[in-house]
Amino acid sequence: MTGGEVAGILVAVFWAILVSFLAVVLVRLAQTLRATTRLVADVTEQAVPLLADASATVRSAQTQLDRVDAIATDVQEVTSNASALSSTVASTFGGPLVKVAAFGYGVRKALGRDRGEAAPAPTGRRPVIVGRTVPSSRRRKQRG
């Protein structure tokens, strides 16, 4: 065997190994593509019913939102009517009721004095209001 023949055999062996390696790669690639095709088909089969259900749910939600919007509009109208009624009642009965209450208070005070009931004696202390300081107590604290 000459050097050219040995080189030819080596090249032929190298090409045989390369072709075998490429054949294995192509077989595995074909298996991967088949598995991917099956996966896409399964996803498509499951996705179509899910999309139909989602579409029905969205339509139902839209219907419910339309109902809620109508109810909210009605409630707003009722609230404005109640507010108008409240202000009408307050202006109609509020003034006279205050006058009647003041008159009743005055009558009670007048009848109480006529019976000889003494008014409570002042204690010399000013009333304490929670959260406020009485002005005269400020002056005493500053002086003392």
A tleap script that builds the chain and sets N, CA, C and O, in Angstrom:
source leaprc.protein.ff14SB
mol = sequence {
  NMET THR GLY GLY GLU VAL ALA GLY ILE LEU
  VAL ALA VAL PHE TRP ALA ILE LEU VAL SER
  PHE LEU ALA VAL VAL LEU VAL ARG LEU ALA
  GLN THR LEU ARG ALA THR THR ARG LEU VAL
  ALA ASP VAL THR GLU GLN ALA VAL PRO LEU
  LEU ALA ASP ALA SER ALA THR VAL ARG SER
  ALA GLN THR GLN LEU ASP ARG VAL ASP ALA
  ILE ALA THR ASP VAL GLN GLU VAL THR SER
  ASN ALA SER ALA LEU SER SER THR VAL ALA
  SER THR PHE GLY GLY PRO LEU VAL LYS VAL
  ALA ALA PHE GLY TYR GLY VAL ARG LYS ALA
  LEU GLY ARG ASP ARG GLY GLU ALA ALA PRO
  ALA PRO THR GLY ARG ARG PRO VAL ILE VAL
  GLY ARG THR VAL PRO SER SER ARG ARG ARG
  LYS GLN ARG CGLY
}
set mol.1.N position { 0.824 -1.186 0.000 }
set mol.1.CA position { 0.000 0.000 0.000 }
set mol.1.C position { 0.866 1.247 0.000 }
set mol.1.O position { 1.846 1.397 0.729 }
set mol.2.N position { 0.443 2.072 -0.829 }
set mol.2.CA position { 1.174 3.316 -0.974 }
set mol.2.C position { 0.565 4.353 -0.040 }
set mol.2.O position { -0.479 4.111 0.565 }
set mol.3.N position { 1.199 5.473 0.075 }
set mol.3.CA position { 0.735 6.545 0.963 }
set mol.3.C position { -0.586 7.121 0.494 }
set mol.3.O position { -1.395 7.543 1.320 }
set mol.4.N position { -0.832 7.152 -0.826 }
set mol.4.CA position { -2.097 7.683 -1.351 }
set mol.4.C position { -3.253 6.778 -1.010 }
set mol.4.O position { -4.353 7.238 -0.703 }
set mol.5.N position { -2.987 5.448 -1.070 }
set mol.5.CA position { -4.054 4.517 -0.733 }
set mol.5.C position { -4.412 4.601 0.761 }
set mol.5.O position { -5.588 4.546 1.122 }
set mol.6.N position { -3.400 4.733 1.618 }
set mol.6.CA position { -3.647 4.855 3.064 }
set mol.6.C position { -4.431 6.138 3.330 }
set mol.6.O position { -5.375 6.140 4.121 }
set mol.7.N position { -4.050 7.206 2.685 }
set mol.7.CA position { -4.756 8.480 2.861 }
set mol.7.C position { -6.184 8.348 2.371 }
set mol.7.O position { -7.096 8.903 2.984 }
set mol.8.N position { -6.403 7.620 1.271 }
set mol.8.CA position { -7.764 7.408 0.755 }
set mol.8.C position { -8.594 6.605 1.726 }
set mol.8.O position { -9.767 6.914 1.934 }
set mol.9.N position { -8.002 5.556 2.340 }
set mol.9.CA position { -8.726 4.736 3.322 }
set mol.9.C position { -9.079 5.583 4.546 }
set mol.9.O position { -10.191 5.502 5.069 }
set mol.10.N position { -8.121 6.393 4.995 }
set mol.10.CA position { -8.388 7.258 6.153 }
set mol.10.C position { -9.507 8.252 5.860 }
set mol.10.O position { -10.370 8.471 6.711 }
set mol.11.N position { -9.509 8.833 4.720 }
set mol.11.CA position { -10.572 9.782 4.348 }
set mol.11.C position { -11.899 9.053 4.260 }
set mol.11.O position { -12.925 9.576 4.697 }
set mol.12.N position { -11.891 7.821 3.687 }
set mol.12.CA position { -13.137 7.050 3.580 }
set mol.12.C position { -13.658 6.696 4.967 }
set mol.12.O position { -14.863 6.792 5.199 }
set mol.13.N position { -12.802 6.293 5.894 }
set mol.13.CA position { -13.221 5.970 7.258 }
set mol.13.C position { -13.756 7.240 7.944 }
set mol.13.O position { -14.797 7.209 8.601 }
set mol.14.N position { -13.030 8.351 7.781 }
set mol.14.CA position { -13.473 9.613 8.381 }
set mol.14.C position { -14.861 9.998 7.872 }
set mol.14.O position { -15.714 10.415 8.656 }
set mol.15.N position { -15.094 9.861 6.552 }
set mol.15.CA position { -16.419 10.203 5.986 }
set mol.15.C position { -17.484 9.221 6.485 }
set mol.15.O position { -18.622 9.629 6.715 }
set mol.16.N position { -17.153 7.963 6.654 }
set mol.16.CA position { -18.120 6.978 7.166 }
set mol.16.C position { -18.518 7.331 8.592 }
set mol.16.O position { -19.697 7.256 8.939 }
set mol.17.N position { -17.542 7.720 9.435 }
set mol.17.CA position { -17.846 8.119 10.813 }
set mol.17.C position { -18.698 9.386 10.816 }
set mol.17.O position { -19.665 9.494 11.570 }
set mol.18.N position { -18.333 10.329 9.976 }
set mol.18.CA position { -19.080 11.593 9.896 }
set mol.18.C position { -20.511 11.351 9.440 }
set mol.18.O position { -21.436 11.938 10.001 }
set mol.19.N position { -20.716 10.514 8.450 }
set mol.19.CA position { -22.061 10.211 7.960 }
set mol.19.C position { -22.856 9.472 9.030 }
set mol.19.O position { -24.046 9.739 9.200 }
set mol.20.N position { -22.231 8.557 9.749 }
set mol.20.CA position { -22.920 7.839 10.837 }
set mol.20.C position { -23.349 8.827 11.924 }
set mol.20.O position { -24.485 8.785 12.395 }
set mol.21.N position { -22.444 9.704 12.314 }
set mol.21.CA position { -22.764 10.712 13.324 }
set mol.21.C position { -23.925 11.597 12.868 }
set mol.21.O position { -24.837 11.871 13.648 }
set mol.22.N position { -23.898 12.041 11.624 }
set mol.22.CA position { -24.983 12.869 11.082 }
set mol.22.C position { -26.291 12.098 11.012 }
set mol.22.O position { -27.358 12.677 11.212 }
set mol.23.N position { -26.227 10.802 10.731 }
set mol.23.CA position { -27.441 9.980 10.680 }
set mol.23.C position { -28.067 9.883 12.068 }
set mol.23.O position { -29.286 9.993 12.205 }
set mol.24.N position { -27.249 9.679 13.095 }
set mol.24.CA position { -27.758 9.615 14.472 }
set mol.24.C position { -28.399 10.943 14.847 }
set mol.24.O position { -29.482 10.965 15.433 }
set mol.25.N position { -27.746 12.043 14.516 }
set mol.25.CA position { -28.287 13.373 14.824 }
set mol.25.C position { -29.615 13.576 14.111 }
set mol.25.O position { -30.561 14.080 14.716 }
set mol.26.N position { -29.706 13.202 12.859 }
set mol.26.CA position { -30.951 13.376 12.108 }
set mol.26.C position { -32.072 12.499 12.668 }
set mol.26.O position { -33.223 12.936 12.694 }
set mol.27.N position { -31.774 11.278 13.116 }
set mol.27.CA position { -32.784 10.401 13.701 }
set mol.27.C position { -33.317 11.028 14.987 }
set mol.27.O position { -34.526 11.057 15.213 }
set mol.28.N position { -32.415 11.528 15.828 }
set mol.28.CA position { -32.857 12.158 17.083 }
set mol.28.C position { -33.654 13.428 16.814 }
set mol.28.O position { -34.630 13.713 17.506 }
set mol.29.N position { -33.243 14.173 15.826 }
set mol.29.CA position { -33.982 15.382 15.454 }
set mol.29.C position { -35.375 15.026 14.955 }
set mol.29.O position { -36.338 15.731 15.257 }
set mol.30.N position { -35.492 13.955 14.205 }
set mol.30.CA position { -36.807 13.505 13.717 }
set mol.30.C position { -37.684 13.084 14.888 }
set mol.30.O position { -38.876 13.392 14.896 }
set mol.31.N position { -37.125 12.386 15.881 }
set mol.31.CA position { -37.895 11.995 17.058 }
set mol.31.C position { -38.373 13.241 17.834 }
set mol.31.O position { -39.517 13.299 18.283 }
set mol.32.N position { -37.500 14.207 17.978 }
set mol.32.CA position { -37.867 15.446 18.672 }
set mol.32.C position { -38.976 16.167 17.937 }
set mol.32.O position { -39.899 16.680 18.570 }
set mol.33.N position { -38.912 16.219 16.623 }
set mol.33.CA position { -39.955 16.884 15.833 }
set mol.33.C position { -41.287 16.144 15.955 }
set mol.33.O position { -42.339 16.778 16.034 }
set mol.34.N position { -41.253 14.789 15.971 }
set mol.34.CA position { -42.491 14.035 16.143 }
set mol.34.C position { -43.104 14.307 17.512 }
set mol.34.O position { -44.315 14.498 17.624 }
set mol.35.N position { -42.273 14.324 18.553 }
set mol.35.CA position { -42.780 14.599 19.907 }
set mol.35.C position { -43.357 16.017 19.997 }
set mol.35.O position { -44.389 16.238 20.629 }
set mol.36.N position { -42.688 16.952 19.367 }
set mol.36.CA position { -43.185 18.340 19.352 }
set mol.36.C position { -44.506 18.432 18.617 }
set mol.36.O position { -45.405 19.156 19.044 }
set mol.37.N position { -44.633 17.710 17.518 }
set mol.37.CA position { -45.887 17.710 16.760 }
set mol.37.C position { -47.020 17.140 17.605 }
set mol.37.O position { -48.123 17.686 17.623 }
set mol.38.N position { -46.740 16.023 18.319 }
set mol.38.CA position { -47.769 15.451 19.208 }
set mol.38.C position { -48.160 16.430 20.309 }
set mol.38.O position { -49.339 16.578 20.628 }
set mol.39.N position { -47.167 17.094 20.884 }
set mol.39.CA position { -47.427 18.055 21.963 }
set mol.39.C position { -48.281 19.216 21.473 }
set mol.39.O position { -49.218 19.630 22.155 }
set mol.40.N position { -47.966 19.734 20.311 }
set mol.40.CA position { -48.751 20.847 19.749 }
set mol.40.C position { -50.181 20.395 19.448 }
set mol.40.O position { -51.127 21.151 19.669 }
set mol.41.N position { -50.341 19.186 18.954 }
set mol.41.CA position { -51.685 18.671 18.667 }
set mol.41.C position { -52.486 18.519 19.955 }
set mol.41.O position { -53.664 18.876 19.995 }
set mol.42.N position { -51.855 17.990 21.018 }
set mol.42.CA position { -52.552 17.854 22.303 }
set mol.42.C position { -52.931 19.217 22.885 }
set mol.42.O position { -54.038 19.398 23.393 }
set mol.43.N position { -52.014 20.158 22.807 }
set mol.43.CA position { -52.307 21.508 23.316 }
set mol.43.C position { -53.447 22.131 22.529 }
set mol.43.O position { -54.310 22.789 23.111 }
set mol.44.N position { -53.466 21.940 21.241 }
set mol.44.CA position { -54.537 22.490 20.417 }
set mol.44.C position { -55.875 21.867 20.795 }
set mol.44.O position { -56.886 22.562 20.891 }
set mol.45.N position { -55.876 20.547 21.009 }
set mol.45.CA position { -57.118 19.876 21.399 }
set mol.45.C position { -57.650 20.392 22.733 }
set mol.45.O position { -58.861 20.522 22.910 }
set mol.46.N position { -56.753 20.684 23.667 }
set mol.46.CA position { -57.186 21.164 24.976 }
set mol.46.C position { -57.447 22.667 24.985 }
set mol.46.O position { -58.276 23.140 25.761 }
set mol.47.N position { -56.762 23.412 24.148 }
set mol.47.CA position { -56.888 24.865 24.163 }
set mol.47.C position { -58.205 25.334 23.565 }
set mol.47.O position { -58.769 26.326 24.027 }
set mol.48.N position { -58.700 24.652 22.562 }
set mol.48.CA position { -59.936 25.086 21.917 }
set mol.48.C position { -61.116 25.083 22.899 }
set mol.48.O position { -61.834 26.081 22.965 }
set mol.49.N position { -61.348 24.007 23.663 }
set mol.49.CA position { -62.435 24.062 24.644 }
set mol.49.C position { -62.188 25.100 25.746 }
set mol.49.O position { -63.120 25.760 26.205 }
set mol.50.N position { -60.922 25.238 26.165 }
set mol.50.CA position { -60.616 26.239 27.186 }
set mol.50.C position { -60.902 27.651 26.695 }
set mol.50.O position { -61.427 28.479 27.439 }
set mol.51.N position { -60.558 27.918 25.450 }
set mol.51.CA position { -60.842 29.245 24.886 }
set mol.51.C position { -62.346 29.475 24.759 }
set mol.51.O position { -62.822 30.593 24.957 }
set mol.52.N position { -63.086 28.439 24.436 }
set mol.52.CA position { -64.542 28.578 24.356 }
set mol.52.C position { -65.117 28.872 25.738 }
set mol.52.O position { -65.989 29.730 25.881 }
set mol.53.N position { -64.625 28.155 26.765 }
set mol.53.CA position { -65.081 28.419 28.134 }
set mol.53.C position { -64.707 29.828 28.585 }
set mol.53.O position { -65.509 30.521 29.210 }
set mol.54.N position { -63.493 30.244 28.266 }
set mol.54.CA position { -63.052 31.592 28.648 }
set mol.54.C position { -63.903 32.651 27.965 }
set mol.54.O position { -64.248 33.662 28.576 }
set mol.55.N position { -64.238 32.426 26.718 }
set mol.55.CA position { -65.077 33.376 25.992 }
set mol.55.C position { -66.461 33.468 26.624 }
set mol.55.O position { -67.006 34.561 26.775 }
set mol.56.N position { -67.029 32.321 26.992 }
set mol.56.CA position { -68.348 32.330 27.648 }
set mol.56.C position { -68.269 33.037 29.000 }
set mol.56.O position { -69.180 33.780 29.366 }
set mol.57.N position { -67.191 32.811 29.739 }
set mol.57.CA position { -67.023 33.467 31.038 }
set mol.57.C position { -66.910 34.975 30.875 }
set mol.57.O position { -67.496 35.728 31.653 }
set mol.58.N position { -66.172 35.418 29.884 }
set mol.58.CA position { -66.022 36.863 29.648 }
set mol.58.C position { -67.366 37.469 29.260 }
set mol.58.O position { -67.702 38.564 29.711 }
set mol.59.N position { -68.132 36.775 28.437 }
set mol.59.CA position { -69.459 37.293 28.078 }
set mol.59.C position { -70.356 37.396 29.303 }
set mol.59.O position { -71.066 38.387 29.478 }
set mol.60.N position { -70.323 36.367 30.153 }
set mol.60.CA position { -71.120 36.383 31.383 }
set mol.60.C position { -70.685 37.514 32.306 }
set mol.60.O position { -71.522 38.199 32.895 }
set mol.61.N position { -69.383 37.708 32.429 }
set mol.61.CA position { -68.882 38.800 33.269 }
set mol.61.C position { -69.322 40.153 32.715 }
set mol.61.O position { -69.670 41.049 33.484 }
set mol.62.N position { -69.311 40.308 31.418 }
set mol.62.CA position { -69.752 41.564 30.806 }
set mol.62.C position { -71.233 41.811 31.100 }
set mol.62.O position { -71.635 42.937 31.395 }
set mol.63.N position { -72.031 40.765 31.018 }
set mol.63.CA position { -73.456 40.891 31.332 }
set mol.63.C position { -73.647 41.322 32.785 }
set mol.63.O position { -74.453 42.205 33.078 }
set mol.64.N position { -72.895 40.688 33.696 }
set mol.64.CA position { -73.002 41.041 35.114 }
set mol.64.C position { -72.538 42.475 35.357 }
set mol.64.O position { -73.137 43.193 36.159 }
set mol.65.N position { -71.479 42.894 34.672 }
set mol.65.CA position { -71.009 44.276 34.817 }
set mol.65.C position { -72.045 45.275 34.316 }
set mol.65.O position { -72.224 46.339 34.910 }
set mol.66.N position { -72.723 44.937 33.234 }
set mol.66.CA position { -73.784 45.812 32.745 }
set mol.66.C position { -74.903 45.924 33.777 }
set mol.66.O position { -75.442 47.010 33.994 }
set mol.67.N position { -75.256 44.799 34.415 }
set mol.67.CA position { -76.294 44.830 35.458 }
set mol.67.C position { -75.849 45.666 36.647 }
set mol.67.O position { -76.622 46.465 37.176 }
set mol.68.N position { -74.598 45.482 37.067 }
set mol.68.CA position { -74.078 46.247 38.199 }
set mol.68.C position { -74.052 47.738 37.867 }
set mol.68.O position { -74.346 48.572 38.723 }
set mol.69.N position { -73.703 48.068 36.636 }
set mol.69.CA position { -73.689 49.468 36.221 }
set mol.69.C position { -75.099 50.064 36.291 }
set mol.69.O position { -75.274 51.197 36.739 }
set mol.70.N position { -76.093 49.306 35.850 }
set mol.70.CA position { -77.481 49.786 35.920 }
set mol.70.C position { -77.910 49.958 37.373 }
set mol.70.O position { -78.578 50.934 37.715 }
set mol.71.N position { -77.526 49.012 38.228 }
set mol.71.CA position { -77.879 49.113 39.649 }
set mol.71.C position { -77.196 50.323 40.273 }
set mol.71.O position { -77.821 51.056 41.039 }
set mol.72.N position { -75.927 50.541 39.955 }
set mol.72.CA position { -75.196 51.684 40.512 }
set mol.72.C position { -75.828 52.996 40.069 }
set mol.72.O position { -75.897 53.943 40.852 }
set mol.73.N position { -76.285 53.061 38.836 }
set mol.73.CA position { -76.961 54.268 38.359 }
set mol.73.C position { -78.252 54.491 39.134 }
set mol.73.O position { -78.551 55.617 39.531 }
set mol.74.N position { -79.019 53.427 39.352 }
set mol.74.CA position { -80.259 53.550 40.124 }
set mol.74.C position { -79.981 53.969 41.565 }
set mol.74.O position { -80.699 54.798 42.124 }
set mol.75.N position { -78.949 53.399 42.157 }
set mol.75.CA position { -78.603 53.763 43.534 }
set mol.75.C position { -78.184 55.222 43.612 }
set mol.75.O position { -78.529 55.915 44.569 }
set mol.76.N position { -77.452 55.688 42.626 }
set mol.76.CA position { -77.045 57.090 42.612 }
set mol.76.C position { -78.274 58.000 42.524 }
set mol.76.O position { -78.336 59.031 43.192 }
set mol.77.N position { -79.234 57.619 41.711 }
set mol.77.CA position { -80.464 58.408 41.585 }
set mol.77.C position { -81.248 58.402 42.900 }
set mol.77.O position { -81.757 59.438 43.328 }
set mol.78.N position { -81.342 57.225 43.540 }
set mol.78.CA position { -82.056 57.126 44.816 }
set mol.78.C position { -81.339 57.959 45.880 }
set mol.78.O position { -81.987 58.624 46.688 }
set mol.79.N position { -80.025 57.925 45.883 }
set mol.79.CA position { -79.252 58.700 46.853 }
set mol.79.C position { -79.486 60.192 46.672 }
set mol.79.O position { -79.670 60.913 47.652 }
set mol.80.N position { -79.482 60.656 45.442 }
set mol.80.CA position { -79.721 62.083 45.203 }
set mol.80.C position { -81.147 62.458 45.604 }
set mol.80.O position { -81.371 63.542 46.142 }
set mol.81.N position { -82.116 61.573 45.347 }
set mol.81.CA position { -83.493 61.845 45.768 }
set mol.81.C position { -83.602 61.876 47.287 }
set mol.81.O position { -84.291 62.733 47.840 }
set mol.82.N position { -82.926 60.944 47.970 }
set mol.82.CA position { -82.960 60.922 49.437 }
set mol.82.C position { -82.302 62.169 50.008 }
set mol.82.O position { -82.770 62.719 51.005 }
set mol.83.N position { -81.226 62.614 49.386 }
set mol.83.CA position { -80.552 63.825 49.847 }
set mol.83.C position { -81.459 65.034 49.686 }
set mol.83.O position { -81.533 65.882 50.575 }
set mol.84.N position { -82.148 65.115 48.556 }
set mol.84.CA position { -83.070 66.235 48.332 }
set mol.84.C position { -84.216 66.175 49.335 }
set mol.84.O position { -84.623 67.204 49.874 }
set mol.85.N position { -84.738 64.981 49.587 }
set mol.85.CA position { -85.822 64.825 50.555 }
set mol.85.C position { -85.353 65.202 51.960 }
set mol.85.O position { -86.075 65.865 52.705 }
set mol.86.N position { -84.154 64.782 52.311 }
set mol.86.CA position { -83.602 65.100 53.627 }
set mol.86.C position { -83.449 66.604 53.809 }
set mol.86.O position { -83.820 67.141 54.852 }
set mol.87.N position { -82.913 67.280 52.818 }
set mol.87.CA position { -82.754 68.735 52.944 }
set mol.87.C position { -84.114 69.427 52.977 }
set mol.87.O position { -84.275 70.438 53.660 }
set mol.88.N position { -85.096 68.892 52.244 }
set mol.88.CA position { -86.443 69.483 52.276 }
set mol.88.C position { -87.066 69.307 53.655 }
set mol.88.O position { -87.649 70.248 54.194 }
set mol.89.N position { -86.949 68.115 54.231 }
set mol.89.CA position { -87.500 67.863 55.557 }
set mol.89.C position { -86.791 68.714 56.598 }
set mol.89.O position { -87.431 69.273 57.488 }
set mol.90.N position { -85.474 68.814 56.490 }
set mol.90.CA position { -84.713 69.608 57.459 }
set mol.90.C position { -85.115 71.072 57.392 }
set mol.90.O position { -85.286 71.717 58.427 }
set mol.91.N position { -85.265 71.596 56.195 }
set mol.91.CA position { -85.643 73.011 56.085 }
set mol.91.C position { -87.098 73.231 56.483 }
set mol.91.O position { -87.429 74.297 57.001 }
set mol.92.N position { -87.976 72.256 56.258 }
set mol.92.CA position { -89.394 72.419 56.593 }
set mol.92.C position { -89.636 72.279 58.092 }
set mol.92.O position { -90.319 73.104 58.699 }
set mol.93.N position { -89.068 71.220 58.688 }
set mol.93.CA position { -89.353 70.948 60.093 }
set mol.93.C position { -88.244 71.385 61.037 }
set mol.93.O position { -88.491 71.538 62.233 }
set mol.94.N position { -87.048 71.587 60.546 }
set mol.94.CA position { -85.912 71.899 61.412 }
set mol.94.C position { -86.090 73.186 62.180 }
set mol.94.O position { -85.945 73.194 63.403 }
set mol.95.N position { -86.402 74.275 61.501 }
set mol.95.CA position { -86.572 75.577 62.160 }
set mol.95.C position { -87.685 75.555 63.197 }
set mol.95.O position { -87.455 75.954 64.339 }
set mol.96.N position { -88.872 75.105 62.843 }
set mol.96.CA position { -89.948 75.073 63.839 }
set mol.96.C position { -89.647 74.146 65.011 }
set mol.96.O position { -89.995 74.474 66.145 }
set mol.97.N position { -89.012 72.997 64.775 }
set mol.97.CA position { -88.691 72.098 65.874 }
set mol.97.C position { -87.699 72.729 66.838 }
set mol.97.O position { -87.816 72.557 68.052 }
set mol.98.N position { -86.738 73.447 66.314 }
set mol.98.CA position { -85.777 74.130 67.180 }
set mol.98.C position { -86.496 75.184 68.014 }
set mol.98.O position { -86.217 75.341 69.203 }
set mol.99.N position { -87.409 75.894 67.395 }
set mol.99.CA position { -88.158 76.918 68.135 }
set mol.99.C position { -89.026 76.283 69.213 }
set mol.99.O position { -89.099 76.810 70.323 }
set mol.100.N position { -89.683 75.172 68.917 }
set mol.100.CA position { -90.517 74.489 69.910 }
set mol.100.C position { -89.647 73.981 71.050 }
set mol.100.O position { -90.029 74.101 72.214 }
set mol.101.N position { -88.491 73.419 70.739 }
set mol.101.CA position { -87.592 72.922 71.773 }
set mol.101.C position { -87.099 74.063 72.651 }
set mol.101.O position { -87.048 73.924 73.873 }
set mol.102.N position { -86.739 75.176 72.054 }
set mol.102.CA position { -86.280 76.323 72.829 }
set mol.102.C position { -87.408 76.858 73.697 }
set mol.102.O position { -87.186 77.230 74.849 }
set mol.103.N position { -88.603 76.897 73.155 }
set mol.103.CA position { -89.755 77.369 73.932 }
set mol.103.C position { -90.004 76.430 75.116 }
set mol.103.O position { -90.232 76.893 76.233 }
set mol.104.N position { -89.962 75.121 74.880 }
set mol.104.CA position { -90.159 74.146 75.945 }
set mol.104.C position { -89.087 74.270 77.015 }
set mol.104.O position { -89.386 74.151 78.203 }
set mol.105.N position { -87.871 74.502 76.623 }
set mol.105.CA position { -86.793 74.682 77.582 }
set mol.105.C position { -87.023 75.932 78.423 }
set mol.105.O position { -86.843 75.922 79.641 }
set mol.106.N position { -87.422 76.996 77.754 }
set mol.106.CA position { -87.707 78.243 78.474 }
set mol.106.C position { -88.854 78.064 79.451 }
set mol.106.O position { -88.799 78.562 80.576 }
set mol.107.N position { -89.903 77.350 79.025 }
set mol.107.CA position { -91.050 77.126 79.908 }
set mol.107.C position { -90.619 76.304 81.117 }
set mol.107.O position { -91.022 76.612 82.239 }
set mol.108.N position { -89.811 75.267 80.916 }
set mol.108.CA position { -89.338 74.449 82.040 }
set mol.108.C position { -88.516 75.264 83.011 }
set mol.108.O position { -88.686 75.147 84.225 }
set mol.109.N position { -87.630 76.088 82.491 }
set mol.109.CA position { -86.817 76.934 83.356 }
set mol.109.C position { -87.704 77.899 84.130 }
set mol.109.O position { -87.506 78.109 85.327 }
set mol.110.N position { -88.694 78.494 83.439 }
set mol.110.CA position { -89.571 79.456 84.107 }
set mol.110.C position { -90.396 78.763 85.183 }
set mol.110.O position { -90.530 79.295 86.285 }
set mol.111.N position { -90.943 77.609 84.896 }
set mol.111.CA position { -91.724 76.875 85.888 }
set mol.111.C position { -90.849 76.405 87.037 }
set mol.111.O position { -91.310 76.366 88.178 }
set mol.112.N position { -89.622 76.052 86.773 }
set mol.112.CA position { -88.708 75.611 87.811 }
set mol.112.C position { -88.378 76.735 88.768 }
set mol.112.O position { -88.257 76.488 89.968 }
set mol.113.N position { -88.229 77.946 88.297 }
set mol.113.CA position { -87.921 79.094 89.150 }
set mol.113.C position { -89.143 79.494 89.956 }
set mol.113.O position { -89.017 79.926 91.102 }
set mol.114.N position { -90.331 79.353 89.367 }
set mol.114.CA position { -91.539 79.729 90.087 }
set mol.114.C position { -91.783 78.800 91.266 }
set mol.114.O position { -92.334 79.244 92.273 }
set mol.115.N position { -91.416 77.584 91.189 }
set mol.115.CA position { -91.628 76.625 92.272 }
set mol.115.C position { -90.655 76.840 93.420 }
set mol.115.O position { -90.807 76.230 94.479 }
set mol.116.N position { -89.681 77.678 93.232 }
set mol.116.CA position { -88.735 77.961 94.290 }
set mol.116.C position { -87.515 77.072 94.254 }
set mol.116.O position { -86.718 77.088 95.192 }
set mol.117.N position { -87.351 76.317 93.226 }
set mol.117.CA position { -86.159 75.488 93.123 }
set mol.117.C position { -84.967 76.391 92.895 }
set mol.117.O position { -84.992 77.268 92.032 }
set mol.118.N position { -83.969 76.178 93.640 }
set mol.118.CA position { -82.784 77.016 93.505 }
set mol.118.C position { -81.913 76.475 92.382 }
set mol.118.O position { -81.804 75.272 92.149 }
set mol.119.N position { -81.319 77.405 91.725 }
set mol.119.CA position { -80.385 77.012 90.686 }
set mol.119.C position { -79.128 76.485 91.363 }
set mol.119.O position { -78.808 76.928 92.466 }
set mol.120.N position { -78.433 75.593 90.770 }
set mol.120.CA position { -77.227 75.072 91.398 }
set mol.120.C position { -76.220 76.194 91.619 }
set mol.120.O position { -76.029 77.061 90.766 }
set mol.121.N position { -75.589 76.155 92.774 }
set mol.121.CA position { -74.631 77.204 93.117 }
set mol.121.C position { -73.358 77.006 92.309 }
set mol.121.O position { -72.893 75.880 92.130 }
set mol.122.N position { -72.803 78.099 91.826 }
set mol.122.CA position { -71.554 77.976 91.080 }
set mol.122.C position { -70.436 77.521 92.012 }
set mol.122.O position { -70.350 77.980 93.151 }
set mol.123.N position { -69.606 76.650 91.547 }
set mol.123.CA position { -68.536 76.082 92.364 }
set mol.123.C position { -67.252 76.877 92.242 }
set mol.123.O position { -66.296 76.602 92.968 }
set mol.124.N position { -67.199 77.824 91.374 }
set mol.124.CA position { -65.976 78.584 91.179 }
set mol.124.C position { -65.025 77.910 90.206 }
set mol.124.O position { -63.992 78.481 89.855 }
set mol.125.N position { -65.352 76.730 89.776 }
set mol.125.CA position { -64.538 76.002 88.807 }
set mol.125.C position { -65.174 76.120 87.436 }
set mol.125.O position { -66.395 76.156 87.286 }
set mol.126.N position { -64.349 76.176 86.497 }
set mol.126.CA position { -64.852 76.210 85.130 }
set mol.126.C position { -64.953 74.787 84.608 }
set mol.126.O position { -64.190 73.916 85.028 }
set mol.127.N position { -65.890 74.542 83.693 }
set mol.127.CA position { -66.009 73.181 83.157 }
set mol.127.C position { -64.783 72.815 82.317 }
set mol.127.O position { -64.205 73.658 81.631 }
set mol.128.N position { -64.409 71.561 82.387 }
set mol.128.CA position { -63.260 71.075 81.622 }
set mol.128.C position { -63.785 70.412 80.362 }
set mol.128.O position { -64.666 69.553 80.417 }
set mol.129.N position { -63.240 70.815 79.240 }
set mol.129.CA position { -63.588 70.239 77.954 }
set mol.129.C position { -62.397 69.394 77.522 }
set mol.129.O position { -61.271 69.887 77.447 }
set mol.130.N position { -62.647 68.140 77.243 }
set mol.130.CA position { -61.575 67.220 76.892 }
set mol.130.C position { -60.926 67.680 75.600 }
set mol.130.O position { -61.594 67.924 74.595 }
set mol.131.N position { -59.614 67.791 75.653 }
set mol.131.CA position { -58.881 68.164 74.451 }
set mol.131.C position { -58.723 69.664 74.291 }
set mol.131.O position { -58.119 70.106 73.314 }
set mol.132.N position { -59.232 70.448 75.197 }
set mol.132.CA position { -59.120 71.903 75.089 }
set mol.132.C position { -58.646 72.460 76.429 }
set mol.132.O position { -58.884 71.855 77.474 }
set mol.133.N position { -57.996 73.573 76.399 }
set mol.133.CA position { -57.562 74.242 77.617 }
set mol.133.C position { -58.398 75.495 77.787 }
set mol.133.O position { -58.583 76.264 76.844 }
set mol.134.N position { -58.892 75.691 78.973 }
set mol.134.CA position { -59.710 76.872 79.245 }
set mol.134.C position { -58.766 78.067 79.350 }
set mol.134.O position { -57.733 77.958 80.010 }
set mol.135.N position { -59.083 79.214 78.719 }
set mol.135.CA position { -58.161 80.345 78.683 }
set mol.135.C position { -57.729 80.832 80.066 }
set mol.135.O position { -56.560 81.175 80.243 }
set mol.136.N position { -58.625 80.876 81.048 }
set mol.136.CA position { -58.237 81.393 82.355 }
set mol.136.C position { -57.233 80.476 83.039 }
set mol.136.O position { -56.390 80.960 83.795 }
set mol.137.N position { -57.292 79.184 82.803 }
set mol.137.CA position { -56.338 78.275 83.428 }
set mol.137.C position { -54.956 78.461 82.823 }
set mol.137.O position { -53.954 78.196 83.487 }
set mol.138.N position { -54.885 78.906 81.589 }
set mol.138.CA position { -53.584 79.192 80.985 }
set mol.138.C position { -52.912 80.340 81.717 }
set mol.138.O position { -51.715 80.294 81.997 }
set mol.139.N position { -53.690 81.372 82.024 }
set mol.139.CA position { -53.128 82.526 82.692 }
set mol.139.C position { -52.628 82.158 84.083 }
set mol.139.O position { -51.571 82.630 84.501 }
set mol.140.N position { -53.369 81.324 84.804 }
set mol.140.CA position { -52.936 80.912 86.143 }
set mol.140.C position { -51.628 80.124 86.062 }
set mol.140.O position { -50.742 80.302 86.898 }
set mol.141.N position { -51.508 79.265 85.069 }
set mol.141.CA position { -50.289 78.474 84.944 }
set mol.141.C position { -49.099 79.360 84.626 }
set mol.141.O position { -47.993 79.127 85.112 }
set mol.142.N position { -49.336 80.398 83.788 }
set mol.142.CA position { -48.232 81.273 83.439 }
set mol.142.C position { -47.786 82.105 84.637 }
set mol.142.O position { -46.590 82.328 84.824 }
set mol.143.N position { -48.737 82.567 85.451 }
set mol.143.CA position { -48.403 83.387 86.615 }
set mol.143.C position { -47.779 82.541 87.723 }
set mol.143.O position { -46.838 82.968 88.393 }
set mol.144.N position { -48.327 81.316 87.907 }
set mol.144.CA position { -47.878 80.452 89.025 }
set mol.144.C position { -46.675 79.738 88.632 }
set mol.144.O position { -46.134 78.962 89.419 }
savepdb mol mol.pdb
quit
